[in-house]
Amino acid sequence: MKKMPKEYVGKNIFKVDAYDKVTGKAIYADDIYFDDMLYIKIKRATYPHAYLRRIDISKAQKLPGVVRIITAADIPWVKNFGLIIKDQPVLVGVGQKMRYMGDALAIVIAESKEIASKAVKLIEVEVEELEIISDPLRAMEKDAPLIHQDGNILATHYLEKGDIKKGFAQADVVVENEYRTSFLDQVPLQVEAGVGVFDPETEIIKLWVATQWLHDTQADIAQSLSLPKEKIRIIQPVIGGAFGKREDISVHIHLALAAMITKKPVKLTYTREESMITQSKRHAFIVRAKTGATKEGYLTAWQVEVIGDTGAYASSGPAVVHKGMYHCTGPYNVDNVKGVAYTVYTNNTYAGAMRGFGATQMAFAYESQMDILAHKLGIDPVQFRLQNAYSIGSSTPNGQVLTHSVGVKETIKGAVDLAGWEEWKEGRL
C-alpha cells in the first residue's frame, strides 16, 4: 500500500540518490564514454554586437586531428531555436548578427579536446562592430540600435486592480523608489555537457544530456534540425544541479548535428567560463515602485514599473518578467494596484528561469518599500506587515482570490520569534 505524505512529515527520510552521489557511483553526462569518440569545441562570438563579415576555417582544418568544422554555410536547413520564442541561431552565419559573446560561429570536431581547443583558436573572424547595448534603459530609447529586427522591447504586460488614483488620494504617506537587482548565475556543480550518438540503422540521434524538460527539449531540437521528434532520443544522466538553468538548450543541438554529420559518438563539455558566458541567468530587474498608506498603517495604493533585462535572446523572459510584476505587492493586501512590465533585449548573456521565476527580484523591492513606509509612519515593521498580510479571502494584484493555505501571518510570527526580534528591540540581543 502506498504511504501517504503525512507519514513522512517530521521524519528523517533517506534521499534515494544520496549514496551514489557521495560514493562517486553517480554517472553524470561528462562521465559517459564511447570507443572512437570525437570531441567538440565551439568557436564563440568575438564581439557582443556585430555583423559577422568573414569566417576563415582553413588553418584550423589543416591541424592534424581535426575531423570536421561546421559553419552556418554547411547547414542552411537548420532553424533557430528557443524555449518560447525561436529567436536564437544554432550558428551565426556570414552577414548575420552576433548578439552576445555566447553566440556560436563554428563547431569544431576533433580527435581530442586539446586538438579541438587549438583549432578553435586558429579560426579567423572579421566583424563589423555595432554599439553594445548593455543597459535595458538604453535599449528602450528611440535611437537605440535594434538588437532584433522587431525591436528591443520583446514584450509589454499591464496590470490593473481597483482605482490607483483613488488609492493614492486616500494615502497619508507615499513612498517612491527605484530598485535594481543584478544578473545571477545558477552555478550547478555539473557544467553543461553531453554525448551524442547517431544510430545508422534507425537514424535516431541519442543524446545523453541533462535537461529539466525532456519533451520540450526533444521538440526544440527536432524542429531546429527539421526532424520528426521520434528521431531524437534524450537519455537523462544524473543532472548535477539545475535551478532553472537546464530549461534552455545548451550543448544539445550542436551534439546532435555533430553526431549526425560524422556518424560517430561525440562529446561536448563546457568549461565553467563558457557556461558563465553562454548560458541563461536570473533576470536583472529595474523596479520603480510607488506605494501609499494611511497613517494607521494600511496600504491603499501600489504602482509599479518593471523593466526586465532578458539579454540577447528571449528564453522564458516574457513569462518571468510579467510574473514578477504580478508579485509586485508581495504577500500584502492592496486594493488599488497598477503596473506595467517590459521585457527588454540587450547584448548581455540571455536570462531565463531561476528559482523564484521573477518573484525573487520583486521581493527586494516590495519588502524595502514596506520597511521604508513603516519607518515613515513610526510603526513597528513587523506589526505593519501583519496588519497588511494576506489571509483567506484576500485578492492578489491579478485578481486571484486566496481560498486556502494562506500562512503569511504565521510565517512572519515564526520568523520574528526565531530571530529574537522583541529581544533585539529591547537591546537584550
C-alpha positions as CSV (number, residue, x, y, z in Angstrom):
1,M,0.0,0.0,0.0
2,K,1.4,3.4,-0.9
3,K,2.3,5.5,2.0
4,M,0.5,8.9,2.5
5,P,2.7,12.0,2.6
6,K,1.7,12.6,6.3
7,E,3.7,9.5,7.3
8,Y,6.9,11.3,6.2
9,V,6.3,14.7,7.9
10,G,8.7,15.3,10.8
11,K,10.8,12.3,10.0
12,N,14.3,11.9,8.5
13,I,13.9,10.4,5.1
14,F,16.7,8.8,3.2
15,K,17.4,10.6,-0.1
16,V,17.3,7.9,-2.8
17,D,20.3,9.1,-4.8
18,A,22.5,10.3,-1.9
19,Y,24.6,7.1,-1.7
20,D,25.6,7.1,-5.4
21,K,26.5,10.7,-5.3
22,V,28.6,10.7,-2.2
23,T,30.4,7.5,-3.2
24,G,31.1,8.6,-6.8
25,K,28.9,6.0,-8.4
26,A,26.6,8.5,-9.9
27,I,27.0,8.9,-13.7
28,Y,26.9,12.4,-15.0
29,A,27.0,13.4,-18.7
30,D,30.7,14.1,-18.7
31,D,31.4,10.6,-17.3
32,I,29.9,8.9,-20.4
33,Y,32.4,7.5,-22.9
34,F,32.3,5.6,-26.1
35,D,35.1,4.0,-28.2
36,D,36.2,6.0,-31.1
37,M,34.6,9.1,-29.6
38,L,35.2,12.6,-31.0
39,Y,35.3,15.8,-29.1
40,I,33.7,19.2,-29.8
41,K,34.6,22.8,-29.1
42,I,32.6,25.8,-30.1
43,K,34.0,29.0,-31.7
44,R,32.2,31.8,-30.0
45,A,31.4,35.4,-30.9
46,T,34.4,37.8,-30.7
47,Y,32.3,40.8,-30.1
48,P,28.9,41.1,-28.3
49,H,27.1,43.1,-31.0
50,A,28.4,42.9,-34.6
51,Y,27.8,41.6,-38.1
52,L,29.9,38.6,-39.0
53,R,31.6,39.6,-42.2
54,R,34.1,36.7,-42.7
55,I,35.0,33.4,-41.1
56,D,38.1,31.5,-42.2
57,I,38.4,28.0,-41.0
58,S,41.2,26.9,-43.4
59,K,44.1,27.0,-40.8
60,A,42.0,25.1,-38.3
61,Q,41.0,22.4,-40.8
62,K,44.7,21.7,-41.5
63,L,45.5,21.0,-37.9
64,P,46.2,17.2,-37.5
65,G,43.4,15.5,-35.6
66,V,40.7,17.9,-36.8
67,V,37.9,15.8,-38.3
68,R,35.3,18.4,-39.3
69,I,34.4,22.0,-38.8
70,I,30.8,23.0,-39.3
71,T,29.7,26.6,-40.0
72,A,26.3,28.1,-40.8
73,A,27.1,27.7,-44.6
74,D,27.1,23.9,-44.1
75,I,23.6,23.8,-42.5
76,P,21.3,26.2,-44.3
77,W,18.3,24.0,-43.4
78,V,18.8,24.4,-39.7
79,K,16.2,26.6,-37.9
80,N,16.5,28.9,-34.9
81,F,15.7,27.5,-31.5
82,G,14.4,28.9,-28.2
83,L,12.4,27.9,-25.2
84,I,9.3,30.0,-26.1
85,I,10.3,32.2,-29.0
86,K,12.6,30.7,-31.6
87,D,15.0,33.7,-31.9
88,Q,18.4,32.0,-31.2
89,P,20.6,30.8,-34.1
90,V,22.4,27.4,-33.9
91,L,25.3,29.0,-35.7
92,V,25.7,32.7,-36.8
93,G,26.5,32.9,-40.5
94,V,28.3,35.4,-42.6
95,G,26.1,38.5,-43.0
96,Q,24.2,37.7,-39.8
97,K,24.4,39.4,-36.4
98,M,26.2,38.3,-33.2
99,R,24.1,39.5,-30.3
100,Y,26.2,38.4,-27.3
101,M,29.5,36.7,-26.5
102,G,28.0,33.3,-26.3
103,D,26.8,33.1,-29.9
104,A,28.2,30.1,-31.7
105,L,30.1,30.7,-35.0
106,A,31.5,27.2,-35.7
107,I,31.5,23.6,-34.4
108,V,35.0,22.1,-34.3
109,I,35.1,18.3,-34.1
110,A,38.4,16.6,-33.4
111,E,40.1,13.5,-32.0
112,S,40.8,15.1,-28.6
113,K,39.6,18.0,-26.5
114,E,43.1,19.5,-26.8
115,I,43.1,19.5,-30.6
116,A,39.6,20.9,-30.8
117,S,40.7,23.8,-28.4
118,K,43.7,24.5,-30.5
119,A,41.7,24.5,-33.7
120,V,39.1,27.0,-32.3
121,K,41.9,29.5,-31.8
122,L,43.0,29.2,-35.4
123,I,39.6,30.2,-36.8
124,E,39.8,33.8,-38.1
125,V,36.9,36.1,-37.9
126,E,36.2,39.6,-39.2
127,V,33.2,41.6,-37.9
128,E,31.5,44.9,-38.3
129,E,31.2,46.2,-34.7
130,L,27.9,47.8,-33.6
131,E,27.0,49.8,-30.5
132,I,26.9,47.4,-27.5
133,I,23.6,47.7,-25.6
134,S,24.2,46.5,-22.0
135,D,21.6,48.8,-20.3
136,P,17.9,48.0,-20.9
137,L,17.1,51.7,-20.4
138,R,19.4,52.5,-23.4
139,A,17.8,49.6,-25.3
140,M,14.3,51.3,-24.8
141,E,15.4,54.6,-26.2
142,K,14.1,55.5,-29.7
143,D,17.5,56.0,-31.2
144,A,19.0,52.7,-29.9
145,P,20.2,50.2,-32.5
146,L,17.9,47.3,-32.9
147,I,19.2,44.0,-31.5
148,H,16.4,42.1,-33.1
149,Q,14.6,43.3,-36.2
150,D,11.2,43.7,-34.4
151,G,12.5,46.0,-31.7
152,N,14.3,45.9,-28.4
153,I,11.1,45.6,-26.3
154,L,10.3,42.0,-26.6
155,A,7.0,42.1,-24.5
156,T,4.9,44.5,-22.6
157,H,2.4,43.4,-19.9
158,Y,-0.1,45.5,-17.9
159,L,-1.8,45.0,-14.6
160,E,-4.7,47.0,-13.0
161,K,-6.8,46.4,-9.9
162,G,-9.1,48.9,-8.4
163,D,-8.6,52.6,-8.8
164,I,-5.0,53.7,-8.4
165,K,-5.9,57.5,-8.3
166,K,-8.4,56.9,-5.5
167,G,-5.8,54.8,-3.6
168,F,-3.2,57.5,-3.6
169,A,-5.8,60.1,-2.7
170,Q,-6.6,58.0,0.4
171,A,-2.9,57.8,1.4
172,D,-1.3,59.9,4.2
173,V,2.2,58.8,3.2
174,V,3.6,58.0,-0.3
175,V,7.0,56.3,-0.8
176,E,8.5,56.2,-4.3
177,N,11.8,54.5,-5.1
178,E,13.8,52.6,-7.7
179,Y,15.4,49.3,-7.0
180,R,17.8,47.3,-9.1
181,T,18.8,43.6,-9.0
182,S,21.7,42.0,-10.8
183,F,22.1,39.0,-13.0
184,L,22.8,35.8,-11.1
185,D,24.2,32.5,-12.4
186,Q,22.7,29.3,-11.0
187,V,26.2,27.7,-10.9
188,P,25.2,24.0,-10.9
189,L,28.2,21.8,-9.9
190,Q,27.9,19.9,-13.2
191,V,28.6,22.2,-16.1
192,E,26.7,21.8,-19.4
193,A,27.9,18.5,-21.0
194,G,26.7,15.7,-23.2
195,V,27.4,12.8,-25.6
196,G,25.6,12.3,-28.9
197,V,25.4,9.1,-30.9
198,F,23.8,8.6,-34.4
199,D,22.3,5.1,-35.0
200,P,22.7,4.4,-38.7
201,E,20.1,1.7,-38.7
202,T,17.3,3.7,-37.2
203,E,18.6,7.2,-37.9
204,I,17.9,8.0,-34.3
205,I,20.1,10.5,-32.6
206,K,20.7,9.5,-29.0
207,L,21.7,12.2,-26.6
208,W,23.0,11.7,-23.1
209,V,22.5,15.2,-21.7
210,A,20.8,16.8,-18.7
211,T,17.6,18.8,-19.2
212,Q,14.7,19.9,-17.0
213,W,12.1,19.5,-19.7
214,L,12.8,16.3,-21.6
215,H,9.9,16.5,-24.1
216,D,10.2,20.3,-24.7
217,T,13.9,19.9,-25.3
218,Q,13.3,17.0,-27.7
219,A,10.7,19.1,-29.6
220,D,13.0,22.1,-29.8
221,I,15.9,20.0,-31.2
222,A,13.7,18.3,-33.7
223,Q,12.2,21.5,-35.1
224,S,15.6,23.1,-35.3
225,L,17.0,20.1,-37.3
226,S,13.8,19.6,-39.3
227,L,13.4,16.1,-37.9
228,P,10.5,14.1,-36.5
229,K,10.5,14.1,-32.7
230,E,10.9,10.3,-32.7
231,K,14.3,10.7,-34.3
232,I,15.6,12.4,-31.2
233,R,16.0,10.4,-28.0
234,I,17.2,12.0,-24.8
235,I,18.6,9.8,-22.1
236,Q,18.8,11.7,-18.8
237,P,22.0,11.2,-16.8
238,V,22.3,12.4,-13.2
239,I,21.6,16.1,-13.6
240,G,24.1,17.7,-11.3
241,G,22.1,20.7,-10.4
242,A,19.8,22.9,-12.4
243,F,17.7,25.6,-10.6
244,G,16.1,26.6,-13.9
245,K,19.3,26.8,-16.0
246,R,18.7,23.5,-17.7
247,E,15.4,24.5,-19.2
248,D,17.3,26.1,-22.0
249,I,19.2,24.4,-24.9
250,S,23.0,24.3,-24.4
251,V,25.0,21.5,-25.9
252,H,22.1,19.7,-27.3
253,I,21.7,20.8,-30.9
254,H,25.5,21.1,-31.5
255,L,25.9,17.5,-30.3
256,A,23.0,16.2,-32.5
257,L,24.4,18.0,-35.5
258,A,28.0,16.7,-35.0
259,A,26.8,13.1,-34.4
260,M,24.5,13.2,-37.4
261,I,27.2,14.6,-39.7
262,T,30.2,12.5,-38.5
263,K,28.2,9.3,-37.8
264,K,30.4,8.8,-34.7
265,P,30.0,9.3,-30.9
266,V,30.7,12.9,-30.0
267,K,31.2,14.7,-26.7
268,L,30.9,18.4,-25.7
269,T,31.7,19.7,-22.3
270,Y,31.7,23.4,-21.4
271,T,34.3,25.0,-19.2
272,R,33.0,26.9,-16.3
273,E,34.0,30.1,-18.1
274,E,32.0,29.0,-21.2
275,S,29.0,28.2,-19.1
276,M,29.1,31.6,-17.5
277,I,29.3,33.4,-20.9
278,T,26.8,31.4,-22.8
279,Q,24.0,30.1,-20.6
280,S,21.0,31.7,-19.0
281,K,21.0,33.9,-15.9
282,R,18.4,35.2,-13.4
283,H,17.0,38.4,-15.0
284,A,18.3,41.7,-13.8
285,F,15.3,43.9,-12.8
286,I,14.8,47.6,-12.6
287,V,11.7,48.2,-10.3
288,R,10.1,51.6,-9.9
289,A,7.7,51.4,-7.1
290,K,5.3,54.0,-5.7
291,T,3.3,52.9,-2.6
292,G,0.7,54.7,-0.5
293,A,-0.5,54.0,3.1
294,T,-2.7,55.6,5.7
295,K,-1.4,57.0,9.0
296,E,-2.9,54.0,10.7
297,G,-0.7,51.8,8.7
298,Y,-2.9,50.3,6.0
299,L,-1.8,50.1,2.3
300,T,-4.0,52.0,-0.1
301,A,-2.2,52.0,-3.5
302,W,0.7,50.3,-5.2
303,Q,2.0,51.4,-8.6
304,V,5.0,49.7,-10.2
305,E,7.0,49.7,-13.4
306,V,9.2,46.6,-14.0
307,I,12.0,46.5,-16.6
308,G,13.5,43.1,-17.1
309,D,16.8,42.6,-18.9
310,T,16.3,39.4,-20.9
311,G,19.7,39.7,-22.6
312,A,20.3,38.7,-26.2
313,Y,17.5,36.1,-26.6
314,A,14.0,35.6,-25.2
315,S,14.3,32.3,-23.4
316,S,11.5,32.4,-20.8
317,G,11.8,36.2,-20.4
318,P,8.3,37.4,-21.1
319,A,6.9,34.9,-18.6
320,V,9.4,35.7,-15.9
321,V,9.1,39.5,-16.1
322,H,5.3,39.7,-16.2
323,K,5.0,37.1,-13.4
324,G,7.4,39.4,-11.4
325,M,5.0,42.3,-11.9
326,Y,2.1,40.1,-10.6
327,H,4.1,39.7,-7.4
328,C,4.7,43.5,-7.0
329,T,2.8,43.8,-3.6
330,G,4.3,40.6,-2.2
331,P,2.0,38.9,0.4
332,Y,0.3,42.1,1.3
333,N,-3.3,43.3,0.7
334,V,-3.6,46.3,-1.6
335,D,-7.0,47.3,-3.1
336,N,-5.6,49.6,-5.8
337,V,-2.7,48.3,-8.0
338,K,-1.4,49.4,-11.3
339,G,1.6,48.0,-13.1
340,V,3.5,47.8,-16.4
341,A,6.3,45.3,-17.2
342,Y,8.8,45.5,-20.1
343,T,10.9,42.5,-21.2
344,V,13.9,44.1,-23.0
345,Y,16.6,42.7,-25.3
346,T,20.2,43.7,-24.6
347,N,23.6,42.4,-25.6
348,N,24.1,40.7,-22.2
349,T,24.0,37.0,-21.7
350,Y,20.4,35.9,-22.1
351,A,18.3,35.4,-19.0
352,G,15.9,32.7,-18.3
353,A,14.4,30.6,-15.5
354,M,15.9,30.5,-12.0
355,R,14.3,29.6,-8.7
356,G,11.5,32.1,-7.9
357,F,10.8,32.9,-11.6
358,G,10.6,36.7,-11.2
359,A,9.1,36.8,-7.7
360,T,12.6,36.8,-6.1
361,Q,13.7,40.0,-7.7
362,M,10.4,41.7,-6.7
363,A,10.8,40.7,-3.0
364,F,13.8,43.0,-2.7
365,A,11.6,45.9,-3.9
366,Y,8.4,45.3,-2.0
367,E,10.0,44.4,1.3
368,S,12.2,47.5,1.0
369,Q,9.1,49.6,0.4
370,M,7.4,48.1,3.5
371,D,10.4,48.9,5.7
372,I,10.6,52.5,4.5
373,L,6.8,53.0,4.9
374,A,6.9,51.6,8.4
375,H,9.7,53.9,9.4
376,K,8.0,57.0,8.0
377,L,4.7,56.0,9.8
378,G,6.5,55.3,13.0
379,I,5.0,51.8,13.1
380,D,6.9,48.6,14.1
381,P,7.7,46.9,10.7
382,V,6.5,43.5,12.0
383,Q,3.2,45.0,13.0
384,F,2.9,46.9,9.8
385,R,3.4,43.6,7.8
386,L,0.9,41.7,10.0
387,Q,-1.9,44.1,9.6
388,N,-1.5,44.2,5.8
389,A,-0.7,40.5,5.2
390,Y,-2.8,38.2,3.2
391,S,-5.4,35.9,4.8
392,I,-8.1,33.6,3.4
393,G,-10.3,35.7,1.2
394,S,-7.6,38.1,0.1
395,S,-7.3,39.1,-3.5
396,T,-3.9,39.3,-5.3
397,P,-3.0,42.1,-7.7
398,N,-4.2,40.0,-10.7
399,G,-7.5,39.2,-9.0
400,Q,-6.9,35.7,-7.7
401,V,-8.9,35.1,-4.5
402,L,-7.0,33.1,-2.0
403,T,-9.2,30.3,-0.6
404,H,-6.9,28.1,1.5
405,S,-3.3,27.6,2.7
406,V,-2.6,31.2,3.5
407,G,0.0,31.1,6.2
408,V,1.7,34.5,5.8
409,K,0.9,35.8,9.3
410,E,2.0,32.6,10.9
411,T,5.2,32.7,8.9
412,I,6.0,36.2,9.9
413,K,5.4,35.4,13.6
414,G,7.6,32.3,13.4
415,A,10.4,34.2,11.7
416,V,10.2,37.0,14.3
417,D,10.3,34.5,17.2
418,L,13.3,32.7,15.7
419,A,15.1,36.0,15.0
420,G,14.6,37.3,18.6
421,W,13.0,40.5,17.3
422,E,11.5,41.6,20.5
423,E,14.7,41.0,22.4
424,W,16.7,42.9,19.8
425,K,14.3,45.9,20.0
426,E,14.7,45.9,23.8
427,G,18.5,45.8,23.5
428,R,18.7,42.3,25.0
429,L,20.5,40.8,21.9
